Each structure stands twice: as C-alpha cells, then as structure tokens.
C-alpha cells in the first residue's frame, strides 16, 4: 500500500486539528502535515454527530415530560 505524502514537503506523518471555520456552524477537523503544517484535507463528520447528540438529548427530555404528564393524569 502506498503511504500518503505531504504535497509540499514530502513527509508522511499527519495530525488532526479541530478549528473553527468562519461562517460555518461547526468546527472542521483539519488534517495537516506534522512537519510543515500544510493542510491536506478537512473533515466535517463531527458536524453530523453534534446535531444528532442534541436531538437525542431533546428526545430524552420529551420522554421525561411525557412520563410526568402521564403520572399527573393518573395513567
């Protein structure tokens, strides 16, 4: 398998850095060369997971409210 290399310096070690992007609701994960810090890619998979986490929290809160209403109504 071919190892990916930095297009600027040729090194093959990379790191990830979470960084805010102006005008964008969520941070991006920048993949950068460890040697020269050139950005070689950006991931946004976390942008989909964060809203799902919020939806999960909202569903849990709604379940609790429904349970309280049922109890108050004697059901």
C-alpha positions as CSV (number, residue, x, y, z in Angstrom):
1,X,0.0,0.0,0.0
2,X,1.3,3.5,-0.9
3,X,1.8,5.9,2.0
4,X,0.3,9.3,1.5
5,X,2.8,12.1,1.5
6,X,2.6,15.8,2.0
7,X,2.4,17.6,-1.3
8,X,4.6,20.5,0.0
9,X,7.4,18.8,1.9
10,X,7.0,15.0,1.1
11,X,6.8,13.9,4.7
12,X,4.3,11.2,5.6
13,X,3.2,12.0,9.1
14,X,-0.1,13.8,9.6
15,X,-2.2,15.1,12.5
16,X,-5.7,16.4,13.1
17,X,-6.6,19.8,14.4
18,X,-10.1,21.0,15.2
19,X,-10.6,24.6,14.0
20,X,-13.5,27.0,13.7
21,X,-14.4,27.9,10.1
22,X,-15.8,31.5,9.6
23,X,-19.4,31.5,8.5
24,X,-19.8,27.8,9.3
25,X,-21.9,26.5,12.1
26,X,-19.5,23.8,13.3
27,X,-15.7,23.3,13.5
28,X,-13.8,21.4,10.9
29,X,-11.2,18.8,11.5
30,X,-8.1,19.8,9.5
31,X,-5.6,17.1,8.5
32,X,-2.2,18.7,8.5
33,X,1.4,17.6,7.8
34,X,3.2,17.3,11.2
35,X,6.5,18.6,9.6
36,X,5.4,21.7,7.7
37,X,1.8,22.2,9.0
38,X,0.4,22.3,5.4
39,X,-3.4,21.4,5.4
40,X,-4.0,18.5,3.2
41,X,-7.7,17.9,3.9
42,X,-10.7,18.9,6.1
43,X,-13.2,16.5,7.6
44,X,-16.7,17.5,8.8
45,X,-18.1,14.2,10.1
46,X,-18.4,15.7,13.6
47,X,-20.9,18.2,12.2
48,X,-23.4,15.5,11.7
49,X,-22.8,13.9,15.1
50,X,-23.2,17.0,17.2
51,X,-26.8,17.7,16.0
52,X,-27.7,14.1,16.5
53,X,-26.5,14.3,20.1
54,X,-28.7,17.4,20.6
55,X,-31.7,15.5,19.1
56,X,-31.0,12.6,21.4
57,X,-31.0,14.9,24.4
58,X,-34.3,16.5,23.3
59,X,-35.9,13.1,22.9
60,X,-34.8,12.1,26.4
61,X,-36.2,15.3,27.8
62,X,-39.5,14.8,26.0
63,X,-39.8,11.2,27.3
64,X,-39.4,12.5,30.8
65,X,-42.0,15.2,30.3
66,X,-44.5,12.6,28.9
67,X,-43.9,10.4,31.9
68,X,-44.6,13.3,34.2
69,X,-47.8,14.2,32.4
70,X,-49.0,10.5,32.5
71,X,-48.3,10.5,36.2
72,X,-50.2,13.7,36.7
73,X,-53.1,12.4,34.7
74,X,-53.1,9.1,36.6
75,X,-52.3,7.0,33.6
